Amino acid sequence: MKLLMQNQNAVIKSDRLLKPYNGIFNCFSTTIRKEGFFSLWRGNIALTIGHFSTKVIYFNSIHYAASHLDAWSLMRLLVFANATVVATPFLVYPFTYAGTRLATDVKTVGNMNNRQFNGYLISSEKP
């Protein structure tokens, strides 16, 4: 719902939504009424994979840096922590982007059974 509320202007511009939502409760009720209860979880798999990937990358790099104890261990730990913070968004961004696109993929206005994305494969033609 958060992503639908944040991106509703872009969804309206792409002619996939007729009018903006009046609030979060209107967004919930409209989505459940038109698309069903399980449509509330669209995009969560990609977002969850991205979130856990971030945690795994961060903790594994910190564990690796901390496991090699010597005179430079604190410096190595700081370098690994900063490198991880910088590199992780580049590695996880595709999952975040896919989750956002899937979450804001409402059924089209004219044909209520048509979505831009079907399953995990992206359709190459415009609806």
DSSP file (Angstrom, degrees, kcal/mol; ACC not computed):
  #  RESIDUE AA STRUCTURE BP1 BP2  ACC     N-H-->O    O-->H-N    N-H-->O    O-->H-N    TCO  KAPPA ALPHA  PHI   PSI    X-CA   Y-CA   Z-CA
    1    1 A M     >        0   0    0      0, 0.0     4,-2.8     0, 0.0     5,-0.2   0.000 360.0 360.0 360.0 -38.7    0.0    0.0    0.0
    2    2 A K  H  >  +     0   0    0      1,-0.2     4,-2.4     2,-0.2     5,-0.2   0.921 360.0  46.4 -59.2 -43.6    2.8    2.4    0.8
    3    3 A L  H  > S+     0   0    0      2,-0.2     4,-2.1     1,-0.2    -1,-0.2   0.867 111.5  51.6 -69.1 -35.6    4.3    2.0   -2.7
    4    4 A L  H  4 S+     0   0    0      2,-0.2     4,-0.3     1,-0.2    -2,-0.2   0.915 112.2  46.4 -65.0 -41.8    0.9    2.5   -4.3
    5    5 A M  H >< S+     0   0    0     -4,-2.8     3,-0.7     1,-0.2     4,-0.2   0.910 114.9  46.7 -66.6 -41.1    0.3    5.6   -2.3
    6    6 A Q  H 3< S+     0   0    0     -4,-2.4     3,-0.3    -5,-0.2    -2,-0.2   0.855 121.6  35.5 -69.0 -34.7    3.7    7.0   -3.1
    7    7 A N  T 3X S+     0   0    0     -4,-2.1     4,-1.9    -5,-0.2     3,-0.3   0.147  79.4 112.5-108.1  18.6    3.6    6.2   -6.8
    8    8 A Q  H <> S+     0   0    0     -3,-0.7     4,-2.2    -4,-0.3    -1,-0.2   0.822  75.0  56.9 -65.8 -29.9    0.0    6.8   -7.6
    9    9 A N  H  > S+     0   0    0     -3,-0.3     4,-2.2    -4,-0.2    -1,-0.2   0.906 108.6  46.4 -66.7 -39.8    0.7    9.9   -9.8
   10   10 A A  H  > S+     0   0    0     -3,-0.3     4,-1.4     2,-0.2    -2,-0.2   0.863 111.9  51.6 -68.3 -35.2    3.0    7.8  -12.0
   11   11 A V  H  <>S+     0   0    0     -4,-1.9     5,-2.2     2,-0.2     6,-0.7   0.872 110.2  49.3 -68.9 -36.3    0.3    5.1  -12.2
   12   12 A I  H ><5S+     0   0    0     -4,-2.2     3,-1.7     4,-0.2    -2,-0.2   0.911 108.7  52.8 -66.8 -42.6   -2.3    7.6  -13.2
   13   13 A K  H 3<5S+     0   0    0     -4,-2.2    -1,-0.2     1,-0.3    -2,-0.2   0.812 105.8  54.1 -63.3 -30.1    0.0    9.0  -15.9
   14   14 A S  T 3<5S-     0   0    0     -4,-1.4    -1,-0.3    -5,-0.1    -2,-0.2   0.305 116.0-117.5 -87.1  10.8    0.5    5.5  -17.3
   15   15 A D  T < 5S+     0   0    0     -3,-1.7    94,-0.8     2,-0.2    -3,-0.2   0.816  85.0 115.8  58.8  35.8   -3.4    5.2  -17.6
   16   16 A R  S   <S+     0   0    0     -5,-2.2     2,-0.3     1,-0.2    -4,-0.2   0.447  74.7  40.7-106.9  -5.1   -3.5    2.3  -15.1
   17   17 A L        -     0   0    0     -6,-0.7    -1,-0.2    -5,-0.2    -2,-0.2  -0.992  66.2-153.0-143.9 134.4   -5.5    4.2  -12.5
   18   18 A L  S    S+     0   0    0     -2,-0.3    -1,-0.1     1,-0.2    -3,-0.1   0.947  76.3   1.5 -75.2 -49.4   -8.4    6.6  -13.1
   19   19 A K  S    S-     0   0    0      1,-0.0    -1,-0.2     0, 0.0   -10,-0.0  -0.934  83.2 -90.9-139.0 158.6   -8.2    8.9  -10.1
   20   20 A P        -     0   0    0      0, 0.0     2,-0.1     0, 0.0   -15,-0.1  -0.284  47.7 -99.6 -68.8 156.6   -5.9    9.3   -7.1
   21   21 A Y        -     0   0    0      1,-0.1     3,-0.1   -16,-0.1     4,-0.0  -0.459  20.1-138.5 -72.4 147.9   -6.7    7.5   -3.8
   22   22 A N  S    S-     0   0    0      1,-0.2     2,-0.3    -2,-0.1    -1,-0.1   0.553  73.5 -41.4 -84.0  -8.6   -8.4    9.6   -1.1
   23   23 A G  S  > S-     0   0    0      1,-0.1     4,-2.0     0, 0.0    -1,-0.2  -0.954  75.0 -67.0 165.3-178.2   -6.2    8.0    1.6
   24   24 A I  H  > S+     0   0    0     -2,-0.3     4,-2.4     1,-0.2     5,-0.1   0.863 128.0  51.4 -67.5 -36.1   -4.7    4.8    2.9
   25   25 A F  H  > S+     0   0    0      2,-0.2     4,-2.6     1,-0.2    -1,-0.2   0.880 110.1  49.5 -69.5 -36.7   -8.1    3.3    3.7
   26   26 A N  H  > S+     0   0    0      2,-0.2     4,-2.5     1,-0.2     5,-0.2   0.877 110.4  51.4 -65.9 -37.9   -9.4    4.1    0.2
   27   27 A C  H  X S+     0   0    0     -4,-2.0     4,-2.2     2,-0.2     5,-0.2   0.925 111.9  46.6 -64.5 -45.5   -6.3    2.5   -1.2
   28   28 A F  H  X S+     0   0    0     -4,-2.4     4,-2.6     2,-0.2     5,-0.2   0.955 115.7  44.2 -59.6 -51.9   -6.8   -0.7    0.8
   29   29 A S  H  X S+     0   0    0     -4,-2.6     4,-2.4     1,-0.2     5,-0.2   0.892 114.5  48.5 -66.0 -39.8  -10.5   -1.0    0.0
   30   30 A T  H  X S+     0   0    0     -4,-2.5     4,-2.5    -5,-0.2     5,-0.3   0.915 113.5  47.1 -66.0 -42.6  -10.1   -0.2   -3.7
   31   31 A T  H  X>S+     0   0    0     -4,-2.2     4,-2.5    -5,-0.2     5,-0.7   0.924 115.5  44.5 -66.1 -44.6   -7.2   -2.7   -4.1
   32   32 A I  H  X5S+     0   0    0     -4,-2.6     4,-1.2    -5,-0.2    -2,-0.2   0.906 115.7  48.0 -66.5 -40.7   -9.0   -5.5   -2.2
   33   33 A R  H  <5S+     0   0    0     -4,-2.4    -2,-0.2    -5,-0.2    -1,-0.2   0.910 122.4  31.8 -67.1 -43.2  -12.3   -4.8   -4.1
   34   34 A K  H  <5S+     0   0    0     -4,-2.5    -2,-0.2    -5,-0.2    -3,-0.2   0.799 135.8  19.3 -88.0 -29.3  -10.8   -4.7   -7.6
   35   35 A E  H  <5S-     0   0    0     -4,-2.5    -3,-0.2    -5,-0.3    -2,-0.2   0.559 104.7-108.9-122.7 -11.5   -7.9   -7.1   -7.3
   36   36 A G    ><< -     0   0    0     -4,-1.2     3,-0.8    -5,-0.7    -1,-0.2  -0.170  35.7 -74.5 100.8 163.7   -8.4   -9.4   -4.3
   37   37 A F  G >  S+     0   0    0      1,-0.2     3,-1.5     2,-0.2    -1,-0.1   0.850 123.2  58.1 -67.1 -37.7   -6.9   -9.8   -0.9
   38   38 A F  G >  S+     0   0    0      1,-0.3     3,-1.4     2,-0.2    -1,-0.2   0.621  86.8  77.2 -74.3 -11.0   -3.7  -11.5   -2.1
   39   39 A S  G X  S+     0   0    0     -3,-0.8     3,-1.2     1,-0.3    -1,-0.3   0.635  76.7  77.0 -71.4 -11.2   -2.8   -8.6   -4.3
   40   40 A L  G <  S+     0   0    0     -3,-1.5    -1,-0.3     1,-0.2    -2,-0.2   0.706  92.7  52.4 -68.0 -18.2   -1.7   -6.7   -1.2
   41   41 A W  G X  S+     0   0    0     -3,-1.4     3,-1.7    -4,-0.1     4,-0.4   0.238  75.3 135.4-103.6  12.6    1.5   -8.9   -1.2
   42   42 A R  T <  S+     0   0    0     -3,-1.2    -3,-0.0     1,-0.2    63,-0.0  -0.424  77.1  11.6 -61.3 130.6    2.6   -8.1   -4.8
   43   43 A G  T 3> S+     0   0    0     59,-0.1     4,-1.9    -2,-0.1    -1,-0.2   0.313  92.3 113.0  87.4  -8.3    6.3   -7.4   -5.0
   44   44 A N  H <> S+     0   0    0     -3,-1.7     4,-2.6     1,-0.2     5,-0.2   0.816  70.7  59.0 -69.1 -29.3    7.1   -8.5   -1.5
   45   45 A I  H  > S+     0   0    0     -4,-0.4     4,-2.4     2,-0.2    -1,-0.2   0.949 109.3  43.2 -64.4 -47.1    9.2  -11.5   -2.6
   46   46 A A  H  > S+     0   0    0      1,-0.2     4,-2.1     2,-0.2    -2,-0.2   0.902 115.7  48.8 -65.2 -40.5   11.6   -9.3   -4.5
   47   47 A L  H  X S+     0   0    0     -4,-1.9     4,-2.2     2,-0.2    -1,-0.2   0.880 111.7  49.7 -66.9 -37.1   11.7   -6.8   -1.7
   48   48 A T  H  X S+     0   0    0     -4,-2.6     4,-2.7     2,-0.2     5,-0.3   0.906 109.5  51.0 -67.6 -42.2   12.3   -9.5    0.9
   49   49 A I  H  X S+     0   0    0     -4,-2.4     4,-2.2     1,-0.2    -2,-0.2   0.918 111.9  48.4 -60.6 -42.8   15.1  -11.0   -1.2
   50   50 A G  H  X S+     0   0    0     -4,-2.1     4,-1.8     2,-0.2    -2,-0.2   0.899 111.8  49.2 -63.6 -41.1   16.7   -7.6   -1.5
   51   51 A H  H  X S+     0   0    0     -4,-2.2     4,-1.8     2,-0.2    -2,-0.2   0.945 114.4  43.1 -65.2 -48.6   16.4   -7.0    2.3
   52   52 A F  H  X S+     0   0    0     -4,-2.7     4,-2.6     1,-0.2    -1,-0.2   0.839 110.3  57.0 -69.4 -31.5   17.9  -10.3    3.3
   53   53 A S  H  X S+     0   0    0     -4,-2.2     4,-2.5    -5,-0.3     5,-0.2   0.906 105.7  51.8 -62.7 -40.2   20.7  -10.0    0.7
   54   54 A T  H  X S+     0   0    0     -4,-1.8     4,-2.3     1,-0.2    -2,-0.2   0.935 111.7  45.8 -60.3 -46.8   21.7   -6.7    2.2
   55   55 A K  H  X S+     0   0    0     -4,-1.8     4,-2.7     2,-0.2     5,-0.3   0.909 113.0  49.6 -64.3 -43.0   21.9   -8.3    5.7
   56   56 A V  H  X S+     0   0    0     -4,-2.6     4,-2.3     1,-0.2     5,-0.3   0.927 112.4  47.1 -63.9 -45.3   23.8  -11.4    4.5
   57   57 A I  H  X S+     0   0    0     -4,-2.5     4,-2.0    -5,-0.2     5,-0.2   0.932 115.3  46.2 -61.8 -45.4   26.4   -9.3    2.6
   58   58 A Y  H  X S+     0   0    0     -4,-2.3     4,-2.2    -5,-0.2     5,-0.2   0.954 115.8  42.6 -64.5 -51.5   26.9   -6.9    5.5
   59   59 A F  H  X S+     0   0    0     -4,-2.7     4,-2.5     1,-0.2    -1,-0.2   0.868 114.3  51.1 -68.2 -35.7   27.2   -9.6    8.2
   60   60 A N  H  X S+     0   0    0     -4,-2.3     4,-2.3    -5,-0.3    -1,-0.2   0.896 111.2  47.5 -68.5 -38.4   29.4  -11.9    6.2
   61   61 A S  H  X S+     0   0    0     -4,-2.0     4,-2.2    -5,-0.3    -2,-0.2   0.905 114.1  47.0 -69.4 -38.7   31.8   -9.1    5.3
   62   62 A I  H  X S+     0   0    0     -4,-2.2     4,-2.4    -5,-0.2    -2,-0.2   0.906 112.3  50.6 -66.3 -40.9   32.0   -7.9    8.9
   63   63 A H  H  X S+     0   0    0     -4,-2.5     4,-1.5     2,-0.2    -2,-0.2   0.908 110.6  49.3 -63.2 -41.7   32.5  -11.5   10.1
   64   64 A Y  H  X S+     0   0    0     -4,-2.3     4,-0.6     1,-0.2    -2,-0.2   0.922 112.9  46.6 -63.2 -43.9   35.3  -12.0    7.6
   65   65 A A  H >< S+     0   0    0     -4,-2.2     3,-0.6     1,-0.2    -2,-0.2   0.879 114.6  47.1 -67.1 -36.9   37.1   -8.8    8.6
   66   66 A A  H 3< S+     0   0    0     -4,-2.4    -1,-0.2     1,-0.2    -2,-0.2   0.718 101.7  65.3 -77.8 -20.7   36.7   -9.6   12.3
   67   67 A S  H 3< S+     0   0    0     -4,-1.5     2,-0.9     1,-0.2    -1,-0.2   0.673  89.7  69.9 -77.9 -15.4   38.0  -13.2   12.0
   68   68 A H  S << S-     0   0    0     -4,-0.6     2,-0.5    -3,-0.6    -1,-0.2  -0.784  74.0-170.0-103.7  89.9   41.4  -12.1   10.9
   69   69 A L        +     0   0    0     -2,-0.9     2,-0.3     3,-0.0    -3,-0.1  -0.695  29.3 114.1 -88.7 123.4   42.9  -10.6   14.1
   70   70 A D  S >  S-     0   0    0     -2,-0.5     3,-1.4     0, 0.0     4,-0.3  -0.862  81.6 -63.7-160.2-164.3   46.2   -8.8   13.8
   71   71 A A  T 3  S+     0   0    0      1,-0.3     3,-0.3    -2,-0.3     4,-0.2   0.778 132.1  46.3 -66.4 -25.6   47.5   -5.3   14.2
   72   72 A W  T 3> S+     0   0    0      1,-0.2     4,-2.7     2,-0.1    -1,-0.3   0.208  78.1 109.5-100.9  15.9   45.3   -4.0   11.4
   73   73 A S  H <> S+     0   0    0     -3,-1.4     4,-2.5     1,-0.2    -1,-0.2   0.880  78.5  48.3 -64.6 -39.6   42.1   -5.7   12.4
   74   74 A L  H  > S+     0   0    0     -3,-0.3     4,-2.2    -4,-0.3    -1,-0.2   0.926 114.1  46.9 -66.2 -42.4   40.3   -2.5   13.4
   75   75 A M  H  > S+     0   0    0     -4,-0.2     4,-2.3     2,-0.2    -2,-0.2   0.909 112.8  49.5 -64.0 -41.6   41.3   -0.7   10.2
   76   76 A R  H  X S+     0   0    0     -4,-2.7     4,-2.8     1,-0.2     5,-0.2   0.903 109.6  52.2 -63.1 -41.2   40.2   -3.7    8.2
   77   77 A L  H  X S+     0   0    0     -4,-2.5     4,-2.4    -5,-0.2    -2,-0.2   0.913 110.8  47.0 -61.9 -43.7   36.9   -3.8   10.0
   78   78 A L  H  X S+     0   0    0     -4,-2.2     4,-2.3     2,-0.2     5,-0.2   0.901 113.1  48.7 -65.1 -41.0   36.2   -0.2    9.2
   79   79 A V  H  X S+     0   0    0     -4,-2.3     4,-2.6     2,-0.2     5,-0.2   0.931 113.4  46.4 -65.9 -44.9   37.2   -0.6    5.6
   80   80 A F  H  X S+     0   0    0     -4,-2.8     4,-2.3     2,-0.2    -2,-0.2   0.906 112.4  50.7 -64.5 -41.4   35.0   -3.6    5.1
   81   81 A A  H  X S+     0   0    0     -4,-2.4     4,-2.1    -5,-0.2    -2,-0.2   0.932 114.5  43.0 -62.6 -45.9   32.1   -2.0    6.8
   82   82 A N  H  X S+     0   0    0     -4,-2.3     4,-1.9     2,-0.2    -2,-0.2   0.893 113.7  51.0 -69.0 -39.2   32.3    1.2    4.7
   83   83 A A  H  X S+     0   0    0     -4,-2.6     4,-2.6    -5,-0.2     5,-0.2   0.882 110.8  50.0 -64.7 -37.2   32.9   -0.8    1.5
   84   84 A T  H  X S+     0   0    0     -4,-2.3     4,-2.4    -5,-0.2    -2,-0.2   0.915 109.0  50.7 -66.7 -43.1   29.8   -2.9    2.2
   85   85 A V  H  < S+     0   0    0     -4,-2.1    -1,-0.2     1,-0.2    -2,-0.2   0.868 116.1  42.7 -63.2 -35.7   27.6    0.1    2.9
   86   86 A V  H  < S+     0   0    0     -4,-1.9     4,-0.4    -5,-0.1    -2,-0.2   0.892 119.5  41.0 -76.8 -40.6   28.7    1.6   -0.4
   87   87 A A  H >X S+     0   0    0     -4,-2.6     4,-1.3     1,-0.2     3,-0.6   0.800  98.7  72.6 -82.2 -30.2   28.5   -1.6   -2.5
   88   88 A T  H 3X S+     0   0    0     -4,-2.4     4,-2.4     1,-0.2     3,-0.4   0.881  91.5  55.2 -59.1 -44.3   25.3   -3.1   -1.2
   89   89 A P  H 3> S+     0   0    0      0, 0.0     4,-1.7     0, 0.0    -1,-0.2   0.866 107.0  52.5 -59.4 -32.8   22.9   -0.7   -2.8
   90   90 A F  H <4 S+     0   0    0     -3,-0.6    -2,-0.2    -4,-0.4    -3,-0.1   0.851 114.4  42.0 -68.9 -32.6   24.4   -1.4   -6.2
   91   91 A L  H  < S+     0   0    0     -4,-1.3     4,-0.2    -3,-0.4    -1,-0.2   0.809 122.1  38.2 -81.6 -31.1   23.9   -5.1   -5.7
   92   92 A V  H >X S+     0   0    0     -4,-2.4     4,-1.7    -5,-0.2     3,-0.9   0.603  89.9  90.5 -98.5 -14.0   20.4   -5.0   -4.2
   93   93 A Y  H 3X S+     0   0    0     -4,-1.7     4,-2.9    -5,-0.3     5,-0.2   0.860  81.0  58.9 -55.3 -41.4   18.9   -2.2   -6.3
   94   94 A P  H 3> S+     0   0    0      0, 0.0     4,-2.3     0, 0.0    -1,-0.2   0.883 106.9  48.3 -58.0 -35.8   17.5   -4.5   -9.0
   95   95 A F  H <> S+     0   0    0     -3,-0.9     4,-2.5    -4,-0.2    -2,-0.2   0.907 112.7  47.8 -68.7 -40.9   15.5   -6.4   -6.3
   96   96 A T  H  X S+     0   0    0     -4,-1.7     4,-2.2     2,-0.2    -1,-0.2   0.913 113.1  48.3 -65.2 -42.6   14.1   -3.1   -4.9
   97   97 A Y  H  X S+     0   0    0     -4,-2.9     4,-2.5     2,-0.2    -2,-0.2   0.925 112.9  47.4 -63.6 -45.5   13.3   -1.8   -8.4
   98   98 A A  H  X S+     0   0    0     -4,-2.3     4,-2.5    -5,-0.2     5,-0.2   0.903 111.4  51.2 -64.0 -41.2   11.5   -5.0   -9.3
   99   99 A G  H  X S+     0   0    0     -4,-2.5     4,-2.2     2,-0.2    -1,-0.2   0.892 111.4  47.6 -63.3 -39.3    9.6   -5.1   -6.1
  100  100 A T  H  X S+     0   0    0     -4,-2.2     4,-1.8     2,-0.2    -2,-0.2   0.923 112.5  48.4 -67.2 -44.1    8.4   -1.5   -6.6
  101  101 A R  H  < S+     0   0    0     -4,-2.5    -2,-0.2     1,-0.2    -1,-0.2   0.900 114.6  45.8 -64.1 -39.7    7.4   -2.1  -10.2
  102  102 A L  H >< S+     0   0    0     -4,-2.5     3,-1.0     1,-0.2    -1,-0.2   0.885 111.3  52.3 -69.4 -38.0    5.4   -5.3   -9.2
  103  103 A A  H 3< S+     0   0    0     -4,-2.2    -1,-0.2     1,-0.2    -2,-0.2   0.831 112.7  44.2 -68.8 -31.3    3.8   -3.6   -6.2
  104  104 A T  T 3< S+     0   0    0     -4,-1.8     2,-1.6    -5,-0.1    -1,-0.2   0.272  81.7 112.6 -97.0  12.1    2.5   -0.7   -8.3
  105  105 A D    <   +     0   0    0     -3,-1.0     2,-0.2    -4,-0.1    -1,-0.1  -0.633  46.7 176.2 -86.4  84.0    1.3   -2.9  -11.2
  106  106 A V        -     0   0    0     -2,-1.6    10,-0.3     1,-0.1     3,-0.1  -0.490  40.1 -89.7 -83.8 158.6   -2.4   -2.3  -10.9
  107  107 A K        -     0   0    0     -2,-0.2     8,-0.2     1,-0.1     5,-0.1  -0.407  53.8 -98.3 -67.3 145.1   -4.8   -3.8  -13.3
  108  108 A T        -     0   0    0      6,-2.3     6,-0.2     3,-0.5   -92,-0.2  -0.208  23.5-124.0 -67.3 157.1   -5.5   -1.6  -16.3
  109  109 A V  S    S+     0   0    0    -94,-0.8     3,-0.2     1,-0.2    -1,-0.1   0.927 106.3  41.5 -67.6 -47.8   -8.6    0.6  -16.4
  110  110 A G  S    S+     0   0    0      1,-0.3     2,-0.6     2,-0.1    -1,-0.2   0.921 126.2  29.8 -69.9 -45.3  -10.1   -0.7  -19.7
  111  111 A N    >   -     0   0    0      3,-0.1     3,-1.9     1,-0.1    -3,-0.5  -0.917  69.3-164.6-119.7 102.0   -9.3   -4.3  -19.2
  112  112 A M  T 3  S+     0   0    0     -2,-0.6    -1,-0.1     1,-0.3    -5,-0.1   0.535  86.3  57.7 -69.9  -5.7   -9.4   -5.3  -15.5
  113  113 A N  T 3  S+     0   0    0     -6,-0.1     2,-0.5     2,-0.0    -1,-0.3   0.309  87.1  95.9-103.1   9.5   -7.6   -8.6  -16.1
  114  114 A N    <   +     0   0    0     -3,-1.9    -6,-2.3    -6,-0.2     2,-0.3  -0.877  46.6 176.5-109.1 126.0   -4.6   -7.1  -17.8
  115  115 A R        -     0   0    0     -2,-0.5    -8,-0.1    -8,-0.2     3,-0.1  -0.851  35.5-129.4-117.9 158.4   -1.4   -6.4  -15.9
  116  116 A Q  S    S+     0   0    0     -2,-0.3     7,-0.8   -10,-0.3     2,-0.4   0.864  98.9  41.8 -72.7 -35.9    1.9   -5.1  -17.2
  117  117 A F  E     -A  122   0A   0      5,-0.2     2,-0.6   -16,-0.1    -1,-0.2  -0.949  68.7-164.4-117.3 130.9    3.9   -7.9  -15.5
  118  118 A N  E >   -A  121   0A   0      3,-1.1     3,-1.1    -2,-0.4     2,-0.1  -0.948  60.5 -46.7-116.3 112.0    2.7  -11.5  -15.5
  119  119 A G  T 3  S-     0   0    0     -2,-0.6    -2,-0.0     1,-0.2     0, 0.0  -0.425 111.3 -32.5  68.2-138.4    4.5  -13.7  -12.9
  120  120 A Y  T 3  S+     0   0    0     -2,-0.1     2,-0.4     2,-0.1    -1,-0.2   0.559 119.8  85.4 -93.9 -10.1    8.2  -13.4  -12.9
  121  121 A L  E <  S-A  118   0A   0     -3,-1.1    -3,-1.1     1,-0.0     2,-0.5  -0.754  74.8-133.5 -95.7 139.8    8.6  -12.7  -16.6
  122  122 A I  E     -A  117   0A   0     -2,-0.4     2,-0.2    -5,-0.2    -5,-0.2  -0.788  20.0-127.9 -92.5 127.4    8.2   -9.1  -17.9
  123  123 A S        -     0   0    0     -7,-0.8    -1,-0.0    -2,-0.5     0, 0.0  -0.539  10.3-151.0 -74.8 140.5    6.0   -8.8  -21.0
  124  124 A S  S    S+     0   0    0     -2,-0.2     2,-0.3     2,-0.1    -1,-0.1   0.599  70.8  75.5 -89.9 -11.3    7.7   -6.9  -23.8
  125  125 A E  S    S-     0   0    0     -9,-0.1    -2,-0.1     1,-0.0     0, 0.0  -0.772  84.4-112.3-105.1 149.5    4.6   -5.5  -25.4
  126  126 A K              0   0    0     -2,-0.3    -2,-0.1     1,-0.1   -10,-0.0  -0.506 360.0 360.0 -74.0 141.4    2.6   -2.5  -24.1
  127  127 A P              0   0    0      0, 0.0    -1,-0.1     0, 0.0   -13,-0.0   0.504 360.0 360.0 -73.4 360.0   -0.9   -3.4  -22.9
